[in-house]
Amino acid sequence: MPGYETLKTASLLKGLTDSQLKKLWDAGESKTIKAGDTIIREGEVGDTMYVLFEGTVEVSQVLVLRLGNASIAEKDKTLIRLEGTARPCFGEMSLLEDAERSATITALTDCQVFVIDRRSFDRLVAEDPVMGTILLRSIAVVLSGRLRKANKDVLKLTTALSLALTD
């Protein structure tokens, strides 16, 4: 089973000292997730962030399509697969606010994850403001990167729609 040393390889946690990583590890917990289990469900409010140590997960969102006057058809769109070897984090937005999850995360294989909830995270930030600054800055960098990508995607979609409507 992974220990706190494994947190060193998570890009979101780079910059933390060994003692800070140990504090973080002690504040959270290691869990095993079975293949096929939903870890996070889009639309539900959550308060936990995960670091994937082992296994593979799928990130998906529901696409809602209006089919004329027919009812709404829903289809899951797979956005990306994340591998534990890269030590990806997900659910980090829930450490900052009470809002709906933006995507569904499903375990494709048995997974080993580190989990920390908002209350424990807030306590760590209050007890160690330097650690809090590093963590919050890292989360901000991740979120700004996602916003930048979303802006590019909107521009591409707007351009494609504009071209389709002018033909």
N, C-alpha and C positions, 0 to 999 in steps of 0.2 A: 504494500500500500504506500502511495506517495507520502512524503513528509513535507514540512514547510520549505525545505530546500528546493522542492519542485516549483514553488512559487517564483523563484528567481528567474525562471525562464519564460514567465508570462510577460509579454511586452507592456501590458498595462501597469505592471508592478515594478518595472525597471526603475532604478533610482532609490529604491528602499534599501536600507541597511539590513544586515542579517537579523539584528534585534527587532527591527520594525516588521520584517517578514514573519518572525516568530510571534510577535504580538498579533498580527493579522491572522495567522494560522490558529492561534489560541482562541481568537474571537469568533472564528467560523467553525465549519465542520467538513469532514470528508464524507462523501456519499457515493454509493454505487447505484447507477441507474440501469435498468434492464432495457434491452433492445425492444423498440416499439413503444416505450413509454414517452408520454408528452412531458417535457421538462417545464416549458413555458407555453401558455396558450394565448394567442393573439386576442386582444380585447379584454382580458382579465387584468385586474390590478394586482401587482405583485410588489414585494419588498426585498427581493433577493437577487444577488449577482452570483454568477457561476464562473469558475475557471475550469475548462475542460483539460484533464490530464491524460486520459486514455479513452480511446474509442472514437466514433464518428457520429456527428449530429447533422441534421438537416434543418435549415432555416427556411420557413415558408410563410407566405401571406395569402390571404383569401382575396381572390379577384372577384368582384361583383359585376356581372354583366346584365344590362337590361336588354331583353330580347323583344323589341316592339312593345305590344301591350301585354305580353306574357309576364309571368312572375319572374322574380330575380333568380338567376342561376349563379351558383357559387362554384368556384373551382380554386383549389390550392395551387399556388405557383411557387415552385421551389426556387429560392433565390441563390442559395449557396450551401455547400457542405463544408463543415469545419472538422478538422482532424485534431485529435488530442496532442499529437506531436508538436503542433504549433502553439500549444497552450493558449487558445483563444478564450476571451472573456465574453460573456453575454449577460444581458439583464442589468447592465450598469446604470441605465437611466432610472431604474426603480430605487436606486440608492439616493437619488436626488429629489424625487417627487412621487406623489400618489397619482399615477396616471396609468391608463391602459397599456398593456404590453403591445408593442408595435409589430410583433411577428410571433409565430409558433416555432418552438424548438423541439424536435423529436429525435430521440436516440435511435440511430440506425443499427448500432451494435451496443453491446454492454459497455457502459461508460463509467469512468471514475471522475468525479468532480469535486471541487472545493466550493463551498457555499458560504456566503456571509449575508446577513440580513441588515436592513437599514438601521435598526436600533443599535446593533453591535458596531456598525460602521460609524454612526454618529458619535458613539462613546469613544471610539478610537481617535477620531478627528479632534474631539474635545480634549482628550488626555494627551495627545501628541500633535500639536498644531503643525509642526514641520512635516510629519508623516501625512497629515491631512492635506497640506498644501500640495505635496507630491502626488497623492492619490487624486485629488480633485483636478489638478492640472492635467494628469494623464487621462482622466475621463473626459475633460474638456477637449483634449487633442483628438481623442477617438470620435467624439460627437461632432466636432468641427469637420473632420475628414468625411464623415457620413453625410453631413449637410452639404459639403462641397460636391460630393458625388451625386446627391439628390438634385442639386441645382443643375448639374450637367445633364442628368437624365431628363429633367423637365425641359431643358432647352432642346435636347434631341427630339423629345416627343412633340413639343410645340412646333419645331421645324418640320417634322414629318407630317403632322396634321395640316400645317399651312400648305405644304407642297401637295398633299392629297386633295385639299379643298380647291386649290387653284388649277388643277388639271381637268 
